[in-house]
Amino acid sequence: MIGRITKQISNLYTVEINGEKYECNARGKFRNIKLSPVVGDKVEINIDTLTIDKIYERVNKLDRPVVANVDIALIVTSIKKPDLSYTLLDKQITIIKSKNIEPIIILTKLDLLNKNESKEIKKFFNYYKKLGIKVFSNKQILRIKKNLKNKVVVLTGQTGAGKSTLLNKLDKKLNLETKPISEALNRGVHTTRHTELYKIGKTYFVDTPGFSALDLNDLTIDELKNAFNEFDEYKCAFKDCTHTKEKNCGVIGALSKFQILPSRYTNYVRFLKEINENSSKLYK
């Protein structure tokens, strides 16, 4: 039978199949090939022996938290208190895309804006929508739920951006403003460090309020370029153009014509420098 691992404690894995949960051990053959099952894995189990017999190929895998086959990352983005960070937003999108995960931006605290600020923010995020990134306010709960149906979801965002508030709106039973996630889910505070998926409606959420792998250490320059997909529209004289100082660079030309959002380009250059510096340290 085929199911998904929703919880792991030590060598015991909880596999959910059609709403039923089975406590399973992994077969020894996985140790021989140095492959360990993780939460989120799609697996085949033998319900007679309660063993995991097969791990299906992963779409992706995160290290913090350790979870596989994540479909969507909700980037919970506060506009004020804490103020919107253009750099953090683009870094989150870049890393999420490099992991083959769909980013969805959830805007919070829009009610703190005046009329002119609201117009500017709308214009700013329309640019991201044109890139194919979905953007919702945290009040559009039905639309958010529709996009998360049958998906595995992680959340990321600044402290105080409203991650717990969003989860409360998705499921009022959680009451995350006064309880930690573990307590709200009636399973006590973690005594063993582990990752778990919990269900809200038809969506699986990772039990941590955010994932912390927000450094660019493992990112390649090609992955960085792919994350800034709007650059593909503009032709450069050189195939390996870095879009920084080369002659006849279409991206720099588009920037001068205000066809590219200036903050996006500034962050691209900043991230490129960080990746190059990381590479230099690695090979010293």
N, C-alpha and C positions, 0 to 999 in steps of 0.2 A: 504494500500500500504506500502511496505517495503523500507526504505531508510537509509541514514546515516546522523547523526547530524554533520554539518560542521562548525557551529558557534553558540555561545551562548552569548547574552547580557541580563543580568538580568534574567527575567523569559521567555524570548523569544528565541526560538530555530529555527535555519535554518536547514531544512532537505532537502537533495538533493536526488532526485529519477530520475534516467535516464536523468540526465542533467537539470532537472527542480528543482527550489528551492521553498520551502513552508515555510512560517513563522508560527510556531506553538507554542501553549502553552502545558504544561504537565498537564495531568489530576490530580485532587486532590488526587486520590487514592495513588499516589506515595509518597505524604507527610505522609500518614498514615502508610506506611511500611518503612518510612525513607530511601527512594531511590530517588536520584535526577538524571535526565538525564545529561550526560556530552558529550562534543564534542568527536566524534569518535564512539558513541554508534550506534548500529544497532537497529532501532526502527520501529514500525508499527504505521502509522498515519491514521486518518480519514480525508480525504481531504475536506469533506463537513463542518465539524466543526473545521478543522485545529487544531486538538488535537493529542498529542502523547498518544496512547492507550496501547502500550506494549514496554518494553525495553528488548531486547534479552540478554541472558547471556554473560558476558564479558570474553574475553580471558585474559585481564590484564587491569590495570588502573594505570596511573602515577599521582602523586600529584603535581609535578612542571615540566612542566605545567599540568593542570588537563585535561587529555585526556585518552580515553579508546581504546582498541583494536588496539594497535600499533603493526605492523608486524615486522618492521626493524628499527634498530638504526645504522646510519652511524657514525662510529668513525673516524672522520677526524684527521689524525695523521701526524704531521709535523716531518720530520727527522732532520731538522736543522732550527734554527731561528724561533720558539723555538725548542730546541733539543728534541729528542725522550725521553719520560719519560716511562720507563718500568713499573714503579709502577702505574702510572695513566692509562696506557693502560690496564693492568690486572684488575685494579679496575673497569674500565668502562665495560670490558667484563663480570666480575663477577656480577655486579649489573644488567646489561642488561639481562643476562641469567636468573637471579633470577626472573625477571619480565616476563619471557616467551616471550622474544623478541629476534629475530635473530640479532646478531652483524655482521656487515660487515665493515672491515677496509679499509679506503681510505687513501693511502699514498700521501703526498704532499712534494714538494721541493726536490724531488729525484735528480734534476739537480744540486744541490749543492754538491753532493757527488763525490769523486774521484773514480777511478776504483776499488781500494781495498775496500773502504767503501761500494761501491755498491754490491760487492760480499758478504760481511759480512751481509749487510741488507737483501739481497735476502735469504741467508741461515737462518737468524733469522726468517723471516716471512714464510719461508717454513714450519717451525715447527707449526705455527698457522694454516696454510693450512691443515696440517696433522690432526689437531684437528677438522677439518670440518668447519673452519671459512674462509669465502671468503675474499680475499685480492686483491684490485685493486689499480692502480695508478690513480690520478685525471685526467689523460689524456685518460683513457679508458672509455670515456663517453658513447659510445654505449653499452658496456657491463654492465656498471652501470645501465643505463636506462632499459635494458632488465630485470635485477634482481629486479628492483623497480616497475615494471608494476603492476598496480591495488593494490598497497600496501599503507599502512599508515606509514609514515616515520618520525622519529625525527633525529636530528643531535646533536652530542656532540663532544667536542674537545677543546684543549687549545685555548686561545685568540691568534689570529695570525696564527692559524694552516691552515686556508684556507677554512672555512665553507662558507663564502659569495662568495668566488671565485668559489667554486664548484657549488653553486646554479646558479651563473652567467653562468657557462658552460652548465648547464642543461637547462637553459632558458635565453638567452641573453637579453630578454626584461626587466628582473628584474633590471639590473644595480645596484647591491647591494653595489658596492664599493663606490658609491657616494650618495646613498639614503638608508634610513632605509627600512626594508622589507615592513612596512605598507604603506609608501609613494610610493614605487615601484609598489605595488599592487593597487594603486589608491584608497585607502580607508582612507588616512589621518593618522595622528599619533593617537594612542589609547587615547581616552578620558575616556573610561571605561576599567578596566582590564578584559580582556577576552581572551579565547583561540579560535583559528580559524584554520581550515584546508584550504590550498589553493592548487590548482592543477597545476602541471607542466606536460603536456602531460597526461599520464594515471596514475600519481602518486599523492597521497595526502601528502603534507608536513605540519607539525605543524608550525605555523607562528613564533615561536621563533627559533633563530639560534642554540639552544641547550637546553637540559634539565639539571637541576641542582641537581637532587637527587643522588648525588655521595657519600653519606655517607653509612656506613655499619650498621647503627643503627637497621634496621629491618631485617637484614640478620641472618639466622640460620646457625649453623655449617654444617648441611646437605646441605643447599643451597650453601654454600661455596665449599664443597666437589664436588657437582654436577657441579659447574662451572669449576673446575679443573679436567675435565673428563679423561685426560690422566692417572691420578692416578689409574683408574679402571683396567688398564691392569696388575697391579702388586698386587700379593697376600700378605696379611699381616697375622700374627699369630692371631691377635685379630680383631673381627668384628668391634668394635668401635675405631679402631686405629686412632689416630689424625695425624699420620705421622710426629711426631716431635722427640720423644725420646724413643718410644717403641722398645722392642727387636723384631728381625725378622720382621721388617717392610719392605715390598717389595718396597715401594716408596723410602725410604732412600737408599735401596740397588741399585735401578735403578738410583738414583741421583749420587751415587758414581761411577757408570759405564757410566755416561754422557748420559743416555737414557732420562733424563728429563732436560729440559732447566733450568739452575741454577737460572736465574732471576725469572722464574715462581715459583720455589719452595720457594725462598726467599720471594716473594710477598705473597704466600699462608700462610707462617708462620706469616708474618706481619699482614695480614688480620685476621687470627685466633686469634692473640693476641688482636687486636682491638675489635673483637666481644666479646671475653671473658671479656675484660675490660668494655665494654658497659653493659654486663649482670651483672657484679659485681656492677656497679653504680646503675642499675635499682633495684636491690634487697637489697641495703643498707638501 
